[in-house]
Amino acid sequence: MIVDIFSNRAISANFSTPNILFIQFLNLTIECSKPLNVRIDKYPYEGDYSNKSNHILQQSQRILCNEMGYKTLDKADYKELYGILNDRIVENFIYDETVDCVDKMSLFELIFREMESHFINEIQFLGEQIPVYTIRSDYIKDLSQKSGTNYHNDGEELLSKSRGYLVSKQRALQLMRTEIKDRLKQHKLSLTYHNGFFQKDTDSLVEERVSTPFWELVSDSKYKNIETDMLTAFDRYESRERDSAFYAAKALESMIKIICKEKKIKSGNEKTANAYLNTLSSKQVIIKDEFDELTALFRIRNWHGHGLGDEVMPKLTMEQELRFIHSAMLWIYNLSQR
């Protein structure tokens, strides 16, 4: 399976940074590994939970080697170390100043992406279990009160522990995301970080009002297709490939379909994006001016998504491509709030 890594994207061209950033990233990984390795009751995980962070490091090394064509990241001159994380290869790789900084950035992108994935899955699991434990706890409390017997409340125990786990995992995930972004700014790199990917930074207002809310939204697993298509749109934009607007529009169309399904306004006859827009308009989810704006966005998408015969193939400028992507992101987030 092909895995997208930092070094494969045009964003890494002419990239350089002092090694202190990678040392700081390594220390952040160590700090976030502590809550990551805390076992959650009844959480399905194969393997040694207390060693989860090391497994992520090893898996990230394997992926990087596969994508870069390396046999191993290890070198004969790396001395045996038994430091924190118990993973001498990663530590030596980071401290080795002969290693290309793009390779180091690629490794950390993989590590952070995998850690995020584990945190998000655990947080989702806890979010689903807490209501179950609450019902169990309330039932036992009610039963104890009615019978005059103080029954052991295993539901309350699980509820209390799960709430503690949830806070710990959420804080660690937020710490990781915030620290990465802050370190990138501190070292004056024109990069930002969202959902396991380093991306080119936009201006601060767009980052605050558009990018950050969007990427936080699509970290929810139900928006996985939206996240995938938007990441593809950015990859194509950054590598100067065609059709970044096409993938941004695909992400927007997915959100429109999700909204229609969740609001139970889907007629079942919708076959095109325009048909879904008509449904949103008829149910007054969007007004006429918004319908016109969204229709125009999908008209641009159609230029890129259909064969044109012998007509001149349309081409957006870089500024137009980015404007389209940001418009799609803004619409996706805005629709999610309706």
N, C-alpha and C positions, 0 to 999 in steps of 0.2 A: 504494500500500500504506500503510495507516494505521500509524503508528509511535507507540508509547507514550512520552510525554515527561513530564517532571516537572511542567510547568505545567498539564497536563491532569488531574492527580490532586488529590483533595481535600487530600492531604498538604501541598500548597503554600499552602493558605489561611493568611493572616496570617504568611507566612514572610518573615523579614528577616534579613540578616546583613551584617556589615561587609565592605567590598570587599577587605580583606586576604585573606579566604578564597579569593577568586577569583584573586588574584595568586599565592597559594601553589599553587592548582590548576594555573594556567598554568605555573609553574616545574616542577611535578611532571610535567606533560605533556612539557615540554622534556627533562627528565632521562630519562624513559622512552622518548622517541623515539629516543634513540641506539641502544639494543639492538634496538628495533623495526625500525630501518632496516638492520640487519646482514643481509645476504643469506645464505640457507641453500642449500647445494648441492642442486640437483635439486628444490627446492621450487617447485611450480607457482604462479606469481604473474604476472599480466598487468600490465604497467606498470613504472615506474621504482622499483625496490626502495628505492633510497636516498632517494626522495621519498615513501615510503609514508605517513609521518606527516602531511605536508602534504595528501596526498589524503584522509586521514581527517578533517582539519580542514575541508576544503572540502565533503566529503560531509555532515558534521555540520551545517554552515551551511545547506546546501540542505534537509536534512530539517527543521531548525528553522523555516526560512522557510515551507516547505510546510505544516507543522502550525500555525504561528501566523498564516499569511496575510500574511507580509511579502514584499516584492519582493526585498529584500536586507538584510543586516545592516550594510552599508556606509552611511556618511553623507558628505555633501559636505564637512563640516567636519573629517573625519578626514584628518590629514596623512599623506603617504607615509612609511612607516617601513620600514626594512630590517633588522629585528632578527632574533633567533633564531627559527627556524621559518619565516622568510621569509613570514609571513602577517600582513600589516598589519591586515586586517579583524578577526581574532580578538583581536589584541592591543589594538587601539583599542576594540573592543566591551567588553572586560573592564575597561579603565581608564576607560571612560565611566561616570561616576557618575550620569548621567541615565537609564541603562538599568535597567529593573526587575531586581532581583536574582533573581527567579524565572526570567526569561529566561536569565540567565547560568547559573543552576543547570541549566536544561534543556539548554543547549549543552554544558556539561561532562559531564552524564549521557550524552549522545549520544557525545561524544568518548571517554570512558572505556569505554563499552560496546563501541564499535568497536575500540578498542585491545585490550581484553580478548579479543574474538573472534579477532583476528589472533594474539595471543600463544598462546591456547589451541589454535588450529589448527596453529600452528608446533610447539608442544610435542608435540601428538599426532603430527604427521608425524615428528618426530625420534624419538619413542618407537617408531614403527613401523620406521624406517630403521636405528636402531642395531643391532638384532639381525641385520639383513641384512648390515650392514657387518662385524659381528663374525664371522659365518660366512665372509664373503669373506676377511677378514684371517687367520683361522685356517687356511683352505684354502691360502692363498698361503704362510704360514709353514710348514705341513706339507709343501707341495710343494717349497719351498726346501730344507728339511732333508733330504728324501728324495733329491733330485737333487744336493745339494751346491752348488747355484747360488743366489745371493742375488737372487731376483726382486724387481722393484719392487712393493711392497705398497700398491696404491692403496686397498685396503680399510682398511688401518690408518690411512692419511691421512684418509680420509672419517670413520672412526670417531673419531679424535682431534678433528677439527674439529667433528663433530656433538655430541660430549660437551661441548665448550666452548660451542657455540651453546645447547645445552639448559640448561646452568647459567645462562648469561647471560639467556635468555628467562624461565626460572623465577624468577630473582631479581628481574627487572624487574616481572613480574606480581605477585609477592608484595609488592614495595615499593609498587606502585601501590595495591593493596588495603589494605595496612596504613596507608599514609600518609593515604589518603582518610578512613578511619575515625578515625585519630588526630586529624586536623585538625577533623573534625566534633565530636569530643569537646572538643577544645581551645577551640572557639568556643561550646561549650555548646548545640549544636543537638540537638534530639531526633530525630536522623536517624542511620541507619547505611547502609552500602553493601554490596550483594551482587550479583555477576554483572551489573554494568552498570545497576543501579537503586538510587536512593536510596529508602529505606523508613523508616517510623517506627521509632524505636528501642524495644526492649523492655527489661525489666530486665536487669541485667548477667549474672545467672545463666542466664536463658533464652538470651541472646545467646551466651554462652560454650558452654553445654552442648547447645543445640538448634539455633539459627539458623546459627551459623558452620559447624559440621560438616555440616549439611544443604546449605547453599549451595555449599560446597566439593565435596561429593559430586556434586551435579547439574550442576556445570560440565562434567562429562564428557559428550560429545556423545550417548552412548547413553541418557542420561537427559533428553534435550531435551524430550520431551513432559511429563515430570514437572515440569521447571523452568517450562515455559510455563503449565501448569495452576496451579501454586502461585503464580506471579506474578499470574495472573488472580485467584486467591483473595484475595491481599493487596490488589490494586487495588480489588476490590469491597468488601472490608472497610473500606479507608481512605476510599472514596467513599460509604460507607453504602448500597451497593447490596445487593440480595438475592443469595443463593446462593453466598456465599464458601465455605461448608462443602461445597457440592456440588463445587466445583472442587478443593478440598483432597482430597476423597474420590476424585475422578478421578485425581489424582496418586498417591494411595496404591494405587489399583487397578492403575495402570500398573506400579508397583514390584512388586506381587504377581505380575503376569503375567511380568515380567522374571525374577524369582526362580525361578518355576516352569519357565521356559524354560531358564535357565542351569543349573539343577540337573537338567534333563532328567527332571522328574517330572510334566510335563504329560500328561494322559491323552488329550487331544484332544476330550473330551466337555464341557469346561468352557464354559458359556455365560454364567454370572453370577459376580459377585464372591463370592457364597457358595459356589459350586462350586469356585472357586480356593482359598478358605479351607479347604474340606473336603480338597482335595489337599494343602495345606500341613500340615494336621493329621494326615492319614493317613500322611504320610511323616515325621512327627515333627519338622518344621521349627518348628512352634509347638505349645505345650501347650494343654490344654482351656481354661484360664482366659484365655489369650491369644486363642484362637478366639472365646470369648464376648465379649471386649473389642472385637475387630475387627468381629464381627458387629453389635455395638451401634453402632459408628461408621457402618457401611454402612446400618443401619436409618435413621439420621438423614439420610444421603445420599438414601435413597429418598423421604423426605418431600419433598425439594426437587426430585427428578428425575422424578417421575411426576405425572400429572394427578390431582387429588384429588376431582373431581366437585363435589358441593355441600358437602363437608366443610370445616371451618375450616382455612385455610392456616397451617401452623406457622411460628413466627417465633422465632429465637434472639436472645437479647440480645447486645450487643457483646462482653461478657465470655465468653459461651458460644461465640460465633463464633470468638474468638481462641483459646480453649481447644481447640476442635475443630481449628483449623489447626495449632496447636503439637503436638497429639496425632498428627496425620497426618505432620507433619515428623519427629517423633521415631520413629514407626513405620517410615517410609521409610528413615531412616538405620540404624535398628537391624536391619531386615531385610537391608540391604545388607552387614552384617557377619557374617551367618550362613552 
